[in-house]
Amino acid sequence: MLNWLSANWASLVVGLALAAVIAAVILKMIRDKKQNKSACGCSCSGCPGADYCHRS
């Protein structure tokens, strides 16, 4: 087991870093959705999709 870990440590580090980034993005999206923030960053007054973004 220790031999396998020492042979693949770089792949494990990259995989864990990638998983952390993906988790952070998902958490940010969830927080933004709960706070009714727009995904596009512009105002919703003239947006044809405003009804879909901010359903109650």
Phi, psi and omega in degrees: 000315180296325177295319180295318179297317181291332179280336186239022185297323181294317178295322179294318180295315179296318179296318179293322178295319178295318178297322178294319179295316180297317178297320179295320179295316179296316178297321177297318179295320179294315179297317179296321180295319179293331180266009180055038176276145180283144180284334185270340177087002179252176182285153184266357185297324181252010184274128179289342181261013183299327179295329182278329182286321190241053175286145178254000000 
